[in-house]
Amino acid sequence: MLTNNFFNNTFVFPILNFLVFLYKGFSFFKIPGAFGFAIIGLTIIIRSLFQPFFKKQLETSKKMAELKPQIDKLTKKYKHDQKKLQEEQLKLYQKAGINPGVGCLMPLLQFPIFIALYKSFSVFLINDNIDKALNEINKVLYWSFLKIKKIDLVFFGFDLSLSPQKSGNIFYFIVPLLTVFLQYLQMKTMNQSLIQKNENKEENKKENEQEDFQKIMNNQMMVIFPLMIGWFSYTLPVGLSLYWNVFSIFGINQGKKLQVDTDKQIPFSGNDN
């Protein structure tokens, strides 16, 4: 289950040790639901460490949206000269202080951490034999004082190892419903922060067919994606939903803050004059 390999040694084991460290800390102070708070604490710390990367990614996405009219003009002007089009686009990006590669780099940086978090939580939560799981976990802990003999997975009346699907308790359905709501709110907040200025600039201009199609796709994703995450929340243990929802709350707050901050800035103009 917890085999020694590069990924586990680099990502999973350190996160697992820190998760247990937080759990032991909350348990020491006799805080009820210690493991739930350990998940929240670890998620907040990881999210905070990635905050500069998330902010940079959102700012880049917003600037790209603002540059779309200029990009469309260049595409139309140099549609038969791809080399010239790329050169002019690069000049436009440089003038706006944009590095298009940031959008690809951020997910690559985040992906191994997210997978490691999921695997770390799964060791505790997706296991029919908790004693066997604890034995495996104790083998990879760095210090003997972190070793655990038992663990309480109840958090505010919810068993974090149970999924709403298997719980047999109607109150567990609150979790996927909350997950859908938070995910929808996060996507809505992010979309508003990205398109608000662009809409103000183009308020008297009719959208072309491509923009209409993109708008329809965005609206569909704002429904489909939260429902998909909600289904995962329904079938997976509540502890994983707790981790996901804390990330969503951070995303909502970040989207609102970016919207306020960027509204104070002077809009970039692609014109030289």
C-alpha positions as CSV (number, residue, x, y, z in Angstrom):
1,M,0.0,0.0,0.0
2,L,2.8,2.5,1.0
3,T,5.7,1.3,-1.1
4,N,9.0,3.0,-1.3
5,N,9.3,4.8,-4.6
6,F,10.3,8.2,-5.8
7,F,6.8,9.7,-5.8
8,N,5.9,8.4,-2.4
9,N,9.3,9.3,-0.8
10,T,9.2,12.8,-2.3
11,F,5.6,13.8,-1.9
12,V,3.3,11.3,-0.1
13,F,5.4,10.4,2.9
14,P,6.2,14.0,3.9
15,I,2.6,15.0,3.6
16,L,1.5,11.9,5.5
17,N,3.9,12.7,8.3
18,F,2.7,16.3,8.5
19,L,-0.9,15.2,8.6
20,V,-0.2,12.8,11.5
21,F,1.8,15.6,13.2
22,L,-1.3,17.9,13.0
23,Y,-3.6,15.1,14.2
24,K,-1.3,14.4,17.2
25,G,-1.2,18.1,18.0
26,F,-5.0,18.6,17.9
27,S,-5.4,15.3,19.9
28,F,-2.9,16.5,22.5
29,F,-5.2,19.5,23.2
30,K,-8.2,17.2,23.4
31,I,-9.9,18.9,20.4
32,P,-12.9,16.9,19.2
33,G,-12.7,15.9,15.6
34,A,-8.9,16.1,15.6
35,F,-8.5,14.3,12.3
36,G,-11.0,16.5,10.5
37,F,-9.1,19.6,11.7
38,A,-5.8,18.0,10.7
39,I,-7.2,17.7,7.1
40,I,-8.4,21.3,7.2
41,G,-5.1,22.5,8.6
42,L,-3.0,20.6,6.1
43,T,-5.1,21.8,3.2
44,I,-4.9,25.4,4.3
45,I,-1.1,25.2,4.6
46,I,-0.7,23.6,1.2
47,R,-3.1,26.0,-0.4
48,S,-1.3,29.0,1.2
49,L,2.1,27.7,-0.1
50,F,0.6,27.7,-3.6
51,Q,-1.2,31.0,-3.2
52,P,1.4,33.0,-5.3
53,F,1.2,30.5,-8.1
54,F,-2.7,30.5,-8.1
55,K,-2.7,34.3,-8.1
56,K,-0.2,34.5,-11.0
57,Q,-2.2,32.0,-13.0
58,L,-5.5,34.0,-12.5
59,E,-3.9,37.3,-13.3
60,T,-2.4,35.8,-16.5
61,S,-5.8,34.4,-17.4
62,K,-7.5,37.8,-16.8
63,K,-4.9,39.6,-18.9
64,M,-5.3,37.1,-21.7
65,A,-9.1,37.7,-21.7
66,E,-8.6,41.4,-21.9
67,L,-6.2,41.0,-24.9
68,K,-8.7,38.9,-26.8
69,P,-9.9,41.7,-29.1
70,Q,-6.3,42.5,-30.1
71,I,-5.5,38.8,-30.6
72,D,-8.6,38.5,-32.8
73,K,-7.5,41.4,-34.9
74,L,-4.0,40.0,-35.3
75,T,-5.4,36.6,-36.2
76,K,-7.6,38.1,-38.9
77,K,-4.8,40.4,-40.2
78,Y,-2.1,37.6,-40.4
79,K,-4.3,34.6,-41.0
80,H,-2.1,33.6,-44.0
81,D,1.2,34.2,-42.3
82,Q,1.5,32.1,-39.2
83,K,5.1,33.1,-38.5
84,K,4.2,36.8,-38.5
85,L,1.1,36.1,-36.4
86,Q,3.2,34.4,-33.7
87,E,5.7,37.3,-33.7
88,E,3.0,39.9,-33.3
89,Q,1.2,37.9,-30.6
90,L,4.5,37.6,-28.7
91,K,5.1,41.3,-28.9
92,L,1.6,41.9,-27.6
93,Y,2.2,39.5,-24.7
94,Q,5.5,41.1,-23.8
95,K,4.0,44.6,-23.9
96,A,1.3,43.4,-21.5
97,G,3.8,41.6,-19.3
98,I,2.3,38.2,-19.9
99,N,4.0,34.8,-20.0
100,P,1.5,32.4,-21.7
101,G,3.4,29.4,-20.4
102,V,2.3,30.2,-16.8
103,G,-1.1,28.7,-17.5
104,C,0.5,25.4,-18.3
105,L,3.2,25.5,-15.7
106,M,0.8,26.0,-12.7
107,P,-1.1,22.8,-13.2
108,L,2.1,20.9,-13.6
109,L,3.4,22.2,-10.3
110,Q,0.1,21.5,-8.5
111,F,-0.6,18.1,-9.9
112,P,1.9,16.0,-7.9
113,I,0.9,17.7,-4.6
114,F,-2.8,17.1,-5.2
115,I,-2.2,13.5,-6.0
116,A,0.0,13.1,-2.9
117,L,-2.7,14.8,-0.7
118,Y,-5.3,12.4,-2.1
119,K,-3.1,9.4,-1.5
120,S,-2.3,10.5,2.0
121,F,-6.0,11.0,2.9
122,S,-6.9,7.8,1.2
123,V,-4.6,5.7,3.3
124,F,-6.8,6.6,6.3
125,L,-10.2,6.9,4.7
126,I,-10.4,4.3,1.9
127,N,-9.5,1.2,3.9
128,D,-11.7,-1.5,5.3
129,N,-9.1,-2.5,7.9
130,I,-8.0,0.6,9.9
131,D,-5.6,-1.3,12.1
132,K,-3.8,-2.6,9.1
133,A,-3.7,0.9,7.6
134,L,-2.3,2.4,10.9
135,N,0.4,-0.3,10.9
136,E,1.4,0.7,7.3
137,I,1.4,4.4,8.2
138,N,3.6,3.9,11.3
139,K,6.2,2.2,9.1
140,V,6.7,5.4,7.1
141,L,6.6,8.0,9.9
142,Y,9.9,9.8,10.5
143,W,9.8,9.9,14.3
144,S,8.6,7.4,16.9
145,F,6.6,10.0,18.8
146,L,4.3,10.3,15.7
147,K,3.3,6.6,15.8
148,I,-0.4,6.1,16.4
149,K,-2.3,3.1,17.8
150,K,-5.8,4.3,17.1
151,I,-7.6,7.1,15.4
152,D,-10.9,8.8,15.7
153,L,-12.4,9.6,12.3
154,V,-15.5,11.3,13.5
155,F,-15.8,15.0,12.7
156,F,-18.9,16.9,13.8
157,G,-21.0,13.8,13.8
158,F,-19.7,12.6,10.4
159,D,-17.5,9.5,10.0
160,L,-14.9,10.8,7.6
161,S,-14.2,7.3,6.3
162,L,-17.8,6.8,5.1
163,S,-19.3,8.0,1.8
164,P,-22.8,9.4,1.7
165,Q,-23.7,6.6,-0.7
166,K,-22.8,3.9,1.9
167,S,-23.6,5.8,5.1
168,G,-27.3,4.9,5.2
169,N,-27.8,8.4,6.8
170,I,-29.8,11.1,5.1
171,F,-27.7,13.8,6.8
172,Y,-24.7,12.7,4.9
173,F,-26.3,14.0,1.7
174,I,-25.6,17.5,3.0
175,V,-21.9,16.9,2.0
176,P,-22.4,16.4,-1.8
177,L,-25.0,19.2,-1.9
178,L,-22.5,21.5,-0.2
179,T,-19.8,20.4,-2.5
180,V,-21.9,21.2,-5.6
181,F,-22.8,24.6,-4.2
182,L,-19.2,25.5,-3.4
183,Q,-17.8,24.3,-6.7
184,Y,-20.5,26.2,-8.6
185,L,-19.8,29.4,-6.6
186,Q,-16.1,29.0,-7.2
187,M,-16.5,28.7,-10.9
188,K,-18.9,31.6,-11.0
189,T,-16.6,33.8,-9.0
190,M,-13.6,32.9,-11.2
191,N,-15.5,33.6,-14.4
192,Q,-16.8,36.9,-13.2
193,S,-13.2,38.0,-12.2
194,L,-12.0,37.0,-15.7
195,I,-14.7,38.5,-17.9
196,Q,-15.9,41.6,-16.1
197,K,-13.5,44.1,-17.6
198,N,-13.7,42.6,-21.0
199,E,-17.5,42.9,-21.0
200,N,-17.2,46.6,-19.9
201,K,-14.9,47.3,-22.8
202,E,-17.0,45.6,-25.4
203,E,-20.5,46.5,-24.0
204,N,-21.7,48.0,-27.3
205,K,-20.1,45.4,-29.5
206,K,-22.0,42.3,-30.6
207,E,-20.3,39.0,-29.8
208,N,-19.1,36.9,-32.8
209,E,-20.1,33.3,-33.2
210,Q,-16.9,32.0,-31.5
211,E,-17.6,34.1,-28.4
212,D,-21.2,32.9,-28.3
213,F,-20.0,29.3,-28.5
214,Q,-17.5,29.9,-25.8
215,K,-20.1,31.5,-23.6
216,I,-22.4,28.5,-24.0
217,M,-19.6,26.1,-23.2
218,N,-18.7,28.1,-20.1
219,N,-22.4,28.1,-18.9
220,Q,-22.6,24.3,-19.5
221,M,-19.3,23.7,-17.6
222,M,-20.7,25.7,-14.7
223,V,-23.4,23.1,-14.4
224,I,-21.7,19.9,-15.5
225,F,-18.5,20.2,-13.6
226,P,-20.0,20.9,-10.1
227,L,-22.4,18.0,-10.6
228,M,-19.5,15.8,-11.5
229,I,-17.6,16.8,-8.4
230,G,-20.8,16.3,-6.4
231,W,-21.1,12.8,-7.7
232,F,-17.5,12.1,-6.5
233,S,-18.4,13.6,-3.2
234,Y,-21.4,11.3,-3.0
235,T,-19.4,8.1,-3.7
236,L,-16.1,8.9,-1.9
237,P,-15.4,9.3,1.9
238,V,-16.5,12.5,3.5
239,G,-12.9,13.3,4.5
240,L,-12.0,13.7,0.9
241,S,-14.9,16.1,0.4
242,L,-13.7,18.1,3.4
243,Y,-10.3,18.5,1.7
244,W,-12.0,19.5,-1.6
245,N,-14.4,22.0,-0.1
246,V,-11.6,23.8,1.8
247,F,-9.8,24.3,-1.5
248,S,-13.1,25.6,-3.0
249,I,-13.5,28.1,-0.3
250,F,-10.0,29.4,-0.8
251,G,-10.7,29.6,-4.6
252,I,-13.9,31.6,-4.0
253,N,-12.1,34.1,-1.7
254,Q,-9.2,34.4,-4.1
255,G,-11.5,35.0,-7.1
256,K,-13.3,37.8,-5.2
257,K,-10.0,39.4,-4.1
258,L,-8.6,39.3,-7.7
259,Q,-11.8,40.9,-9.0
260,V,-11.4,43.8,-6.5
261,D,-7.7,44.2,-7.0
262,T,-7.8,44.2,-10.8
263,D,-10.7,46.6,-11.0
264,K,-8.4,49.2,-9.3
265,Q,-5.8,48.8,-12.0
266,I,-5.7,50.8,-15.3
267,P,-6.8,48.5,-18.2
268,F,-4.0,47.5,-20.6
269,S,-4.3,49.0,-24.0
270,G,-2.7,47.2,-26.9
271,N,-2.3,50.4,-28.9
272,D,1.0,52.2,-29.0
273,N,-0.5,55.6,-29.1
